[in-house]
Amino acid sequence: QVQLVESGGGLVQAGGSLRVSCAASGRTFSNYAMGWFRQAPGKEREFVASISRGGIRTYYADSVKGRFTISRDNAKNTAYLQMNSLKPEDTAVYYCAAADASWPVSKYEYNYWGQGTQVTVSS
């Protein structure tokens, strides 16, 4: 079992930056691929970014490519999502998730989820 706790959300103006963090506890953090997802009101939860167990491989949704950066520090049991050039359409609750699979390709392959942190981008 892995417990995930997100932090770092908040209110930011369009064009600004924010970094959200995901602290993990329980089992060995480096055994899990990590992902970030978001859910806006009235919409389905959507994929944002993922990172492999060792942090070498990353993948991004087209909507955030070039603006967001996913990273992890296995020594600190923490994953990060650096968000730059934020847009109002990035407003959502951001969730981190951990997967037993080495490279999950679907949100349904993620086994553990945090409670989320709200990110609001004002225009």
C-alpha positions as CSV (number, residue, x, y, z in Angstrom):
1,Q,0.0,0.0,0.0
2,V,1.2,3.5,-0.9
3,Q,-0.2,6.7,0.6
4,L,0.0,9.8,-1.5
5,V,-0.4,13.4,-0.4
6,E,-0.4,16.3,-2.8
7,S,0.5,19.9,-1.8
8,G,1.4,23.2,-3.4
9,G,-1.8,24.0,-5.2
10,G,-3.3,27.5,-5.1
11,L,-4.4,30.6,-7.0
12,V,-2.1,32.0,-9.7
13,Q,-2.6,34.5,-12.5
14,A,-2.4,33.4,-16.1
15,G,1.2,33.2,-17.3
16,G,2.4,32.4,-13.9
17,S,4.0,29.3,-12.4
18,L,3.3,26.8,-9.7
19,R,4.8,23.6,-8.5
20,V,2.8,20.8,-6.9
21,S,4.3,18.0,-5.0
22,C,3.3,14.5,-4.1
23,A,4.7,12.9,-1.0
24,A,4.6,9.1,-0.8
25,S,4.7,6.9,2.2
26,G,4.4,3.2,2.7
27,R,6.2,0.9,0.3
28,T,9.3,1.7,-1.7
29,F,8.6,4.8,-3.8
30,S,11.1,3.8,-6.5
31,N,9.0,0.7,-7.3
32,Y,6.2,2.8,-8.8
33,A,5.7,4.7,-11.9
34,M,4.1,8.0,-11.1
35,G,1.5,10.1,-12.9
36,W,-0.3,13.4,-12.6
37,F,-3.9,13.8,-13.6
38,R,-6.4,16.6,-13.3
39,Q,-10.1,17.0,-13.2
40,A,-12.0,20.2,-13.9
41,P,-15.7,20.6,-12.8
42,G,-18.0,18.6,-14.9
43,K,-15.2,16.9,-16.8
44,E,-13.6,13.5,-16.6
45,R,-10.2,13.1,-14.9
46,E,-7.6,13.4,-17.6
47,F,-3.9,12.5,-17.9
48,V,-1.3,15.2,-17.5
49,A,2.1,13.6,-17.3
50,S,3.9,10.4,-16.2
51,I,7.4,9.4,-15.2
52,S,9.1,6.1,-15.0
53,R,10.3,4.5,-11.8
54,G,13.9,5.8,-12.2
55,G,12.8,9.1,-13.6
56,I,14.4,8.6,-17.0
57,R,11.3,8.4,-19.1
58,T,8.6,11.0,-19.1
59,Y,5.4,11.5,-21.1
60,Y,3.0,14.5,-21.4
61,A,-0.4,15.3,-22.7
62,D,-0.3,17.5,-25.7
63,S,-2.1,20.2,-23.8
64,V,0.7,20.7,-21.4
65,K,3.8,19.7,-23.4
66,G,6.5,22.4,-23.3
67,R,4.8,24.1,-20.3
68,F,4.8,21.4,-17.6
69,T,7.6,19.3,-16.3
70,I,7.3,16.1,-14.2
71,S,10.1,15.0,-12.0
72,R,10.7,12.8,-9.0
73,D,13.2,12.5,-6.2
74,N,13.3,8.9,-5.0
75,A,15.5,9.8,-2.0
76,K,12.7,12.1,-0.8
77,N,9.8,9.8,-1.9
78,T,8.4,12.8,-3.7
79,A,7.1,13.5,-7.2
80,Y,6.7,17.0,-8.6
81,L,4.8,18.8,-11.4
82,Q,6.3,22.1,-12.4
83,M,3.7,24.2,-14.2
84,N,4.8,27.2,-16.2
85,S,2.9,29.6,-18.5
86,L,-0.4,28.6,-16.8
87,K,-3.7,29.2,-18.6
88,P,-7.2,29.5,-17.2
89,E,-8.0,26.1,-18.8
90,D,-5.4,24.5,-16.5
91,T,-7.7,25.1,-13.6
92,A,-8.6,21.8,-12.0
93,V,-8.0,19.5,-9.1
94,Y,-4.6,17.9,-9.6
95,Y,-4.1,14.3,-8.5
96,C,-0.9,12.2,-8.3
97,A,-1.1,8.5,-8.7
98,A,1.2,5.5,-8.4
99,A,1.3,2.4,-10.6
100,D,2.6,-1.0,-10.1
101,A,3.1,-1.3,-13.8
102,S,6.5,-0.2,-15.1
103,W,5.0,2.0,-17.7
104,P,1.2,2.5,-17.4
105,V,-0.6,3.6,-20.5
106,S,-4.0,4.2,-19.0
107,K,-5.3,5.8,-15.8
108,Y,-6.9,2.5,-15.0
109,E,-3.5,1.0,-14.5
110,Y,-2.7,3.4,-11.6
111,N,-3.3,1.6,-8.3
112,Y,-3.0,4.4,-5.7
113,W,-4.3,8.0,-5.8
114,G,-3.9,11.0,-3.6
115,Q,-6.8,13.3,-2.5
116,G,-5.9,16.1,-4.9
117,T,-4.9,19.7,-4.7
118,Q,-6.7,22.6,-6.3
119,V,-5.0,24.7,-8.9
120,T,-6.9,27.9,-10.0
121,V,-5.6,30.1,-12.8
122,S,-7.2,33.5,-13.1
123,S,-7.4,35.4,-16.3
